[in-house]
Structures are given as C-alpha cells and as structure tokens.
Amino acid sequence: MSYVDHELSIDEMLADPIVRTLMAYDGITEKDVRKTLAEVATARDFRAVRPPKRHQSALPQAWTHPSAPVIAPKTAA
C-alpha cells in the first residue's frame, strides 16, 4: 500500500473505502466532516489571535513559586 509510511491527508482519508463505510454506518457525510474541520480551524485561529484574559498556571502555586515551603505527604504510621 502506498500510504503506509505517511499520514493520510483529509482528502485521502475521506476517499478510503473503509472510512467511507464507517461514515455511512454512523450516518456521517463528507460534508459533515469538512464542516467540523472548518469550525475547529476557525476556533483555533480565533484563540491564537485573542489570548485568554487571565492566564492561570496549570501547576499549583507551591510548585511554581521558589520560596514556597515543600510539604511532604502524610504517610500511615
């Protein structure tokens, strides 16, 4: 098979007979897939242009602040 060594493009994926069969079974059309991809691309572009109002670190404050005390977890005695 010619596409084993690389990722399929959207067009190649949608042309694959197995993908088409699964989509038909699930009631999904090519138009549905392309519309969803366009919506995701638009949302990603919007977020890239407009950053969130307030940045929150994913780490707890104690992990991000160098002078914060380190508290060991309690263990059963």
Biopython code that builds the backbone (N, CA, C, O; Angstrom):
import numpy as np
from Bio.PDB.StructureBuilder import StructureBuilder

atoms = [
    (1, "MET", "N", (0.843, -1.192, 0.000)),
    (1, "MET", "CA", (0.000, 0.000, 0.000)),
    (1, "MET", "C", (0.878, 1.241, 0.000)),
    (1, "MET", "O", (1.915, 1.275, 0.663)),
    (2, "SER", "N", (0.478, 2.226, -0.717)),
    (2, "SER", "CA", (1.310, 3.404, -0.876)),
    (2, "SER", "C", (1.242, 4.360, 0.303)),
    (2, "SER", "O", (2.147, 5.179, 0.462)),
    (3, "TYR", "N", (0.205, 4.292, 1.139)),
    (3, "TYR", "CA", (0.067, 5.263, 2.224)),
    (3, "TYR", "C", (0.461, 4.713, 3.582)),
    (3, "TYR", "O", (0.123, 5.319, 4.599)),
    (4, "VAL", "N", (1.152, 3.605, 3.640)),
    (4, "VAL", "CA", (1.526, 3.004, 4.913)),
    (4, "VAL", "C", (2.574, 3.842, 5.639)),
    (4, "VAL", "O", (2.559, 3.918, 6.868)),
    (5, "ASP", "N", (3.473, 4.464, 4.904)),
    (5, "ASP", "CA", (4.588, 5.174, 5.519)),
    (5, "ASP", "C", (4.343, 6.658, 5.781)),
    (5, "ASP", "O", (5.259, 7.357, 6.213)),
    (6, "HIS", "N", (3.151, 7.147, 5.538)),
    (6, "HIS", "CA", (2.876, 8.559, 5.817)),
    (6, "HIS", "C", (1.427, 8.723, 6.281)),
    (6, "HIS", "O", (0.575, 7.866, 6.051)),
    (7, "GLU", "N", (1.182, 9.857, 6.943)),
    (7, "GLU", "CA", (-0.183, 10.143, 7.380)),
    (7, "GLU", "C", (-1.027, 10.543, 6.181)),
    (7, "GLU", "O", (-0.555, 11.201, 5.253)),
    (8, "LEU", "N", (-2.278, 10.132, 6.224)),
    (8, "LEU", "CA", (-3.186, 10.471, 5.135)),
    (8, "LEU", "C", (-3.611, 11.931, 5.226)),
    (8, "LEU", "O", (-3.763, 12.476, 6.320)),
    (9, "SER", "N", (-3.800, 12.553, 4.077)),
    (9, "SER", "CA", (-4.411, 13.879, 4.058)),
    (9, "SER", "C", (-5.913, 13.688, 4.295)),
    (9, "SER", "O", (-6.413, 12.563, 4.268)),
    (10, "ILE", "N", (-6.608, 14.766, 4.521)),
    (10, "ILE", "CA", (-8.059, 14.687, 4.714)),
    (10, "ILE", "C", (-8.717, 14.108, 3.455)),
    (10, "ILE", "O", (-9.603, 13.259, 3.549)),
    (11, "ASP", "N", (-8.285, 14.567, 2.290)),
    (11, "ASP", "CA", (-8.860, 14.060, 1.040)),
    (11, "ASP", "C", (-8.612, 12.569, 0.882)),
    (11, "ASP", "O", (-9.506, 11.829, 0.469)),
    (12, "GLU", "N", (-7.391, 12.119, 1.212)),
    (12, "GLU", "CA", (-7.085, 10.691, 1.112)),
    (12, "GLU", "C", (-7.903, 9.883, 2.115)),
    (12, "GLU", "O", (-8.400, 8.804, 1.793)),
    (13, "MET", "N", (-8.039, 10.405, 3.315)),
    (13, "MET", "CA", (-8.808, 9.703, 4.335)),
    (13, "MET", "C", (-10.270, 9.562, 3.908)),
    (13, "MET", "O", (-10.860, 8.488, 4.024)),
    (14, "LEU", "N", (-10.839, 10.654, 3.417)),
    (14, "LEU", "CA", (-12.246, 10.624, 3.023)),
    (14, "LEU", "C", (-12.485, 9.784, 1.767)),
    (14, "LEU", "O", (-13.618, 9.384, 1.500)),
    (15, "ALA", "N", (-11.441, 9.516, 1.001)),
    (15, "ALA", "CA", (-11.580, 8.677, -0.191)),
    (15, "ALA", "C", (-11.397, 7.193, 0.131)),
    (15, "ALA", "O", (-11.690, 6.342, -0.708)),
    (16, "ASP", "N", (-10.923, 6.877, 1.318)),
    (16, "ASP", "CA", (-10.676, 5.488, 1.709)),
    (16, "ASP", "C", (-12.002, 4.742, 1.833)),
    (16, "ASP", "O", (-12.908, 5.214, 2.521)),
    (17, "PRO", "N", (-12.133, 3.585, 1.182)),
    (17, "PRO", "CA", (-13.393, 2.836, 1.226)),
    (17, "PRO", "C", (-13.807, 2.399, 2.637)),
    (17, "PRO", "O", (-14.997, 2.369, 2.950)),
    (18, "ILE", "N", (-12.845, 2.066, 3.475)),
    (18, "ILE", "CA", (-13.179, 1.653, 4.845)),
    (18, "ILE", "C", (-13.732, 2.841, 5.630)),
    (18, "ILE", "O", (-14.718, 2.709, 6.356)),
    (19, "VAL", "N", (-13.099, 3.986, 5.480)),
    (19, "VAL", "CA", (-13.579, 5.192, 6.170)),
    (19, "VAL", "C", (-14.975, 5.541, 5.671)),
    (19, "VAL", "O", (-15.856, 5.870, 6.466)),
    (20, "ARG", "N", (-15.175, 5.472, 4.384)),
    (20, "ARG", "CA", (-16.497, 5.767, 3.816)),
    (20, "ARG", "C", (-17.566, 4.813, 4.355)),
    (20, "ARG", "O", (-18.684, 5.234, 4.652)),
    (21, "THR", "N", (-17.224, 3.546, 4.480)),
    (21, "THR", "CA", (-18.168, 2.561, 5.004)),
    (21, "THR", "C", (-18.524, 2.873, 6.453)),
    (21, "THR", "O", (-19.696, 2.837, 6.827)),
    (22, "LEU", "N", (-17.514, 3.179, 7.270)),
    (22, "LEU", "CA", (-17.760, 3.524, 8.671)),
    (22, "LEU", "C", (-18.583, 4.807, 8.806)),
    (22, "LEU", "O", (-19.472, 4.896, 9.652)),
    (23, "MET", "N", (-18.281, 5.791, 7.972)),
    (23, "MET", "CA", (-19.042, 7.033, 7.998)),
    (23, "MET", "C", (-20.502, 6.775, 7.632)),
    (23, "MET", "O", (-21.407, 7.312, 8.270)),
    (24, "ALA", "N", (-20.732, 5.957, 6.607)),
    (24, "ALA", "CA", (-22.102, 5.640, 6.192)),
    (24, "ALA", "C", (-22.838, 4.911, 7.314)),
    (24, "ALA", "O", (-24.011, 5.183, 7.571)),
    (25, "TYR", "N", (-22.161, 4.004, 7.968)),
    (25, "TYR", "CA", (-22.766, 3.260, 9.075)),
    (25, "TYR", "C", (-23.170, 4.214, 10.207)),
    (25, "TYR", "O", (-24.215, 4.040, 10.833)),
    (26, "ASP", "N", (-22.322, 5.227, 10.460)),
    (26, "ASP", "CA", (-22.590, 6.194, 11.528)),
    (26, "ASP", "C", (-23.488, 7.348, 11.084)),
    (26, "ASP", "O", (-23.869, 8.184, 11.903)),
    (27, "GLY", "N", (-23.825, 7.400, 9.805)),
    (27, "GLY", "CA", (-24.680, 8.481, 9.306)),
    (27, "GLY", "C", (-23.959, 9.808, 9.171)),
    (27, "GLY", "O", (-24.571, 10.869, 9.294)),
    (28, "ILE", "N", (-22.661, 9.751, 8.918)),
    (28, "ILE", "CA", (-21.850, 10.962, 8.780)),
    (28, "ILE", "C", (-21.455, 11.116, 7.317)),
    (28, "ILE", "O", (-21.044, 10.155, 6.666)),
    (29, "THR", "N", (-21.584, 12.331, 6.815)),
    (29, "THR", "CA", (-21.231, 12.586, 5.423)),
    (29, "THR", "C", (-19.891, 13.310, 5.341)),
    (29, "THR", "O", (-19.381, 13.817, 6.340)),
    (30, "GLU", "N", (-19.337, 13.349, 4.147)),
    (30, "GLU", "CA", (-18.094, 14.097, 3.924)),
    (30, "GLU", "C", (-18.310, 15.575, 4.260)),
    (30, "GLU", "O", (-17.427, 16.236, 4.806)),
    (31, "LYS", "N", (-19.476, 16.070, 3.931)),
    (31, "LYS", "CA", (-19.802, 17.465, 4.229)),
    (31, "LYS", "C", (-19.756, 17.720, 5.737)),
    (31, "LYS", "O", (-19.262, 18.761, 6.172)),
    (32, "ASP", "N", (-20.267, 16.780, 6.538)),
    (32, "ASP", "CA", (-20.229, 16.906, 7.997)),
    (32, "ASP", "C", (-18.784, 17.013, 8.509)),
    (32, "ASP", "O", (-18.470, 17.850, 9.354)),
    (33, "VAL", "N", (-17.926, 16.152, 7.981)),
    (33, "VAL", "CA", (-16.527, 16.129, 8.415)),
    (33, "VAL", "C", (-15.841, 17.435, 8.053)),
    (33, "VAL", "O", (-15.148, 18.034, 8.875)),
    (34, "ARG", "N", (-16.037, 17.869, 6.823)),
    (34, "ARG", "CA", (-15.383, 19.114, 6.384)),
    (34, "ARG", "C", (-15.904, 20.329, 7.157)),
    (34, "ARG", "O", (-15.139, 21.241, 7.467)),
    (35, "LYS", "N", (-17.190, 20.341, 7.464)),
    (35, "LYS", "CA", (-17.759, 21.445, 8.246)),
    (35, "LYS", "C", (-17.159, 21.469, 9.644)),
    (35, "LYS", "O", (-16.807, 22.534, 10.151)),
    (36, "THR", "N", (-17.039, 20.305, 10.268)),
    (36, "THR", "CA", (-16.454, 20.231, 11.612)),
    (36, "THR", "C", (-15.001, 20.683, 11.589)),
    (36, "THR", "O", (-14.574, 21.434, 12.467)),
    (37, "LEU", "N", (-14.240, 20.241, 10.604)),
    (37, "LEU", "CA", (-12.842, 20.663, 10.500)),
    (37, "LEU", "C", (-12.726, 22.176, 10.311)),
    (37, "LEU", "O", (-11.838, 22.804, 10.886)),
    (38, "ALA", "N", (-13.604, 22.757, 9.520)),
    (38, "ALA", "CA", (-13.591, 24.208, 9.305)),
    (38, "ALA", "C", (-13.918, 24.946, 10.605)),
    (38, "ALA", "O", (-13.309, 25.973, 10.904)),
    (39, "GLU", "N", (-14.875, 24.427, 11.375)),
    (39, "GLU", "CA", (-15.234, 25.056, 12.650)),
    (39, "GLU", "C", (-14.085, 24.989, 13.646)),
    (39, "GLU", "O", (-13.829, 25.954, 14.366)),
    (40, "VAL", "N", (-13.396, 23.862, 13.691)),
    (40, "VAL", "CA", (-12.256, 23.716, 14.592)),
    (40, "VAL", "C", (-11.131, 24.667, 14.181)),
    (40, "VAL", "O", (-10.519, 25.317, 15.029)),
    (41, "ALA", "N", (-10.864, 24.744, 12.881)),
    (41, "ALA", "CA", (-9.812, 25.646, 12.394)),
    (41, "ALA", "C", (-10.141, 27.097, 12.730)),
    (41, "ALA", "O", (-9.257, 27.854, 13.130)),
    (42, "THR", "N", (-11.389, 27.486, 12.572)),
    (42, "THR", "CA", (-11.806, 28.856, 12.900)),
    (42, "THR", "C", (-11.646, 29.124, 14.391)),
    (42, "THR", "O", (-11.160, 30.187, 14.780)),
    (43, "ALA", "N", (-12.047, 28.177, 15.224)),
    (43, "ALA", "CA", (-11.920, 28.353, 16.675)),
    (43, "ALA", "C", (-10.452, 28.456, 17.085)),
    (43, "ALA", "O", (-10.104, 29.263, 17.948)),
    (44, "ARG", "N", (-9.599, 27.649, 16.476)),
    (44, "ARG", "CA", (-8.170, 27.703, 16.804)),
    (44, "ARG", "C", (-7.572, 29.039, 16.372)),
    (44, "ARG", "O", (-6.782, 29.629, 17.109)),
    (45, "ASP", "N", (-7.943, 29.522, 15.183)),
    (45, "ASP", "CA", (-7.443, 30.815, 14.706)),
    (45, "ASP", "C", (-7.898, 31.927, 15.637)),
    (45, "ASP", "O", (-7.122, 32.836, 15.931)),
    (46, "PHE", "N", (-9.137, 31.874, 16.106)),
    (46, "PHE", "CA", (-9.667, 32.907, 16.991)),
    (46, "PHE", "C", (-8.907, 32.931, 18.307)),
    (46, "PHE", "O", (-8.568, 34.003, 18.809)),
    (47, "ARG", "N", (-8.634, 31.746, 18.877)),
    (47, "ARG", "CA", (-7.901, 31.689, 20.139)),
    (47, "ARG", "C", (-6.473, 32.166, 19.972)),
    (47, "ARG", "O", (-5.919, 32.770, 20.891)),
    (48, "ALA", "N", (-5.858, 31.910, 18.817)),
    (48, "ALA", "CA", (-4.482, 32.335, 18.587)),
    (48, "ALA", "C", (-4.400, 33.857, 18.512)),
    (48, "ALA", "O", (-3.409, 34.446, 18.943)),
    (49, "VAL", "N", (-5.429, 34.492, 17.970)),
    (49, "VAL", "CA", (-5.443, 35.944, 17.835)),
    (49, "VAL", "C", (-5.822, 36.610, 19.146)),
    (49, "VAL", "O", (-5.316, 37.684, 19.471)),
    (50, "ARG", "N", (-6.699, 35.985, 19.891)),
    (50, "ARG", "CA", (-7.221, 36.589, 21.118)),
    (50, "ARG", "C", (-6.897, 35.695, 22.326)),
    (50, "ARG", "O", (-7.643, 34.765, 22.632)),
    (51, "PRO", "N", (-5.783, 35.982, 23.004)),
    (51, "PRO", "CA", (-5.411, 35.154, 24.151)),
    (51, "PRO", "C", (-6.412, 35.310, 25.290)),
    (51, "PRO", "O", (-7.149, 36.295, 25.338)),
    (52, "PRO", "N", (-6.443, 34.351, 26.200)),
    (52, "PRO", "CA", (-7.368, 34.449, 27.330)),
    (52, "PRO", "C", (-7.085, 35.696, 28.162)),
    (52, "PRO", "O", (-5.955, 36.182, 28.203)),
    (53, "LYS", "N", (-8.130, 36.213, 28.830)),
    (53, "LYS", "CA", (-7.989, 37.433, 29.620)),
    (53, "LYS", "C", (-7.040, 37.255, 30.794)),
    (53, "LYS", "O", (-6.294, 38.167, 31.149)),
    (54, "ARG", "N", (-7.076, 36.063, 31.398)),
    (54, "ARG", "CA", (-6.252, 35.828, 32.572)),
    (54, "ARG", "C", (-5.575, 34.479, 32.423)),
    (54, "ARG", "O", (-6.232, 33.457, 32.230)),
    (55, "HIS", "N", (-4.270, 34.489, 32.514)),
    (55, "HIS", "CA", (-3.524, 33.246, 32.399)),
    (55, "HIS", "C", (-3.424, 32.585, 33.761)),
    (55, "HIS", "O", (-2.987, 33.203, 34.731)),
    (56, "GLN", "N", (-3.828, 31.335, 33.827)),
    (56, "GLN", "CA", (-3.703, 30.587, 35.064)),
    (56, "GLN", "C", (-2.737, 29.438, 34.830)),
    (56, "GLN", "O", (-2.836, 28.714, 33.840)),
    (57, "SER", "N", (-1.814, 29.287, 35.744)),
    (57, "SER", "CA", (-0.855, 28.208, 35.642)),
    (57, "SER", "C", (-1.558, 26.884, 35.903)),
    (57, "SER", "O", (-2.454, 26.796, 36.742)),
    (58, "ALA", "N", (-1.140, 25.859, 35.176)),
    (58, "ALA", "CA", (-1.704, 24.531, 35.381)),
    (58, "ALA", "C", (-1.111, 23.876, 36.635)),
    (58, "ALA", "O", (-1.643, 22.885, 37.136)),
    (59, "LEU", "N", (-0.015, 24.434, 37.132)),
    (59, "LEU", "CA", (0.629, 23.873, 38.313)),
    (59, "LEU", "C", (0.145, 24.573, 39.581)),
    (59, "LEU", "O", (-0.158, 25.766, 39.549)),
    (60, "PRO", "N", (0.069, 23.853, 40.682)),
    (60, "PRO", "CA", (-0.292, 24.503, 41.940)),
    (60, "PRO", "C", (0.720, 25.592, 42.293)),
    (60, "PRO", "O", (1.883, 25.520, 41.895)),
    (61, "GLN", "N", (0.280, 26.582, 43.027)),
    (61, "GLN", "CA", (1.135, 27.712, 43.380)),
    (61, "GLN", "C", (2.423, 27.253, 44.061)),
    (61, "GLN", "O", (3.485, 27.817, 43.796)),
    (62, "ALA", "N", (2.357, 26.250, 44.927)),
    (62, "ALA", "CA", (3.544, 25.778, 45.641)),
    (62, "ALA", "C", (4.601, 25.241, 44.676)),
    (62, "ALA", "O", (5.791, 25.273, 44.990)),
    (63, "TRP", "N", (4.187, 24.753, 43.513)),
    (63, "TRP", "CA", (5.147, 24.216, 42.562)),
    (63, "TRP", "C", (5.787, 25.309, 41.722)),
    (63, "TRP", "O", (6.872, 25.114, 41.176)),
    (64, "THR", "N", (5.139, 26.437, 41.616)),
    (64, "THR", "CA", (5.638, 27.480, 40.728)),
    (64, "THR", "C", (6.409, 28.568, 41.457)),
    (64, "THR", "O", (7.138, 29.326, 40.817)),
    (65, "HIS", "N", (6.276, 28.667, 42.745)),
    (65, "HIS", "CA", (6.933, 29.728, 43.498)),
    (65, "HIS", "C", (8.136, 29.150, 44.234)),
    (65, "HIS", "O", (7.981, 28.238, 45.047)),
    (66, "PRO", "N", (9.352, 29.674, 43.955)),
    (66, "PRO", "CA", (10.552, 29.074, 44.534)),
    (66, "PRO", "C", (10.644, 29.168, 46.058)),
    (66, "PRO", "O", (11.304, 28.332, 46.675)),
    (67, "SER", "N", (10.004, 30.160, 46.683)),
    (67, "SER", "CA", (10.127, 30.304, 48.130)),
    (67, "SER", "C", (9.001, 29.618, 48.895)),
    (67, "SER", "O", (8.954, 29.700, 50.122)),
    (68, "ALA", "N", (8.105, 28.951, 48.199)),
    (68, "ALA", "CA", (7.002, 28.264, 48.866)),
    (68, "ALA", "C", (7.540, 27.036, 49.599)),
    (68, "ALA", "O", (8.413, 26.340, 49.081)),
    (69, "PRO", "N", (7.028, 26.766, 50.798)),
    (69, "PRO", "CA", (7.511, 25.594, 51.547)),
    (69, "PRO", "C", (7.091, 24.300, 50.864)),
    (69, "PRO", "O", (6.031, 24.215, 50.244)),
    (70, "VAL", "N", (7.932, 23.320, 50.992)),
    (70, "VAL", "CA", (7.626, 21.998, 50.450)),
    (70, "VAL", "C", (7.037, 21.166, 51.562)),
    (70, "VAL", "O", (7.660, 20.985, 52.609)),
    (71, "ILE", "N", (5.829, 20.656, 51.339)),
    (71, "ILE", "CA", (5.140, 19.877, 52.359)),
    (71, "ILE", "C", (5.060, 18.444, 51.866)),
    (71, "ILE", "O", (4.478, 18.160, 50.819)),
    (72, "ALA", "N", (5.658, 17.542, 52.641)),
    (72, "ALA", "CA", (5.630, 16.125, 52.275)),
    (72, "ALA", "C", (4.275, 15.541, 52.578)),
    (72, "ALA", "O", (3.637, 15.940, 53.552)),
    (73, "PRO", "N", (3.812, 14.596, 51.761)),
    (73, "PRO", "CA", (2.529, 13.968, 52.040)),
    (73, "PRO", "C", (2.587, 13.138, 53.320)),
    (73, "PRO", "O", (3.626, 12.571, 53.656)),
    (74, "LYS", "N", (1.455, 13.073, 54.033)),
    (74, "LYS", "CA", (1.400, 12.286, 55.265)),
    (74, "LYS", "C", (1.355, 10.809, 54.898)),
    (74, "LYS", "O", (0.707, 10.409, 53.930)),
    (75, "THR", "N", (2.050, 10.019, 55.685)),
    (75, "THR", "CA", (2.036, 8.577, 55.458)),
    (75, "THR", "C", (1.414, 7.898, 56.670)),
    (75, "THR", "O", (1.443, 8.436, 57.776)),
    (76, "ALA", "N", (0.863, 6.739, 56.460)),
    (76, "ALA", "CA", (0.256, 5.995, 57.565)),
    (76, "ALA", "C", (1.352, 5.451, 58.474)),
    (76, "ALA", "O", (2.381, 4.978, 57.991)),
    (77, "ALA", "N", (1.136, 5.514, 59.794)),
    (77, "ALA", "CA", (2.156, 5.070, 60.740)),
    (77, "ALA", "C", (1.963, 3.619, 61.099)),
    (77, "ALA", "O", (2.733, 3.070, 61.888)),
]
sb = StructureBuilder()
sb.init_structure("model")
sb.init_model(0)
sb.init_chain("A")
sb.init_seg("    ")
for serial, (resi, resn, name, xyz) in enumerate(atoms, 1):
    if name == "N":
        sb.init_residue(resn, " ", resi, " ")
    sb.init_atom(name, np.array(xyz, "f"), 0.0, 1.0, " ", f" {name:<3s}", serial, name[0])
structure = sb.get_structure()
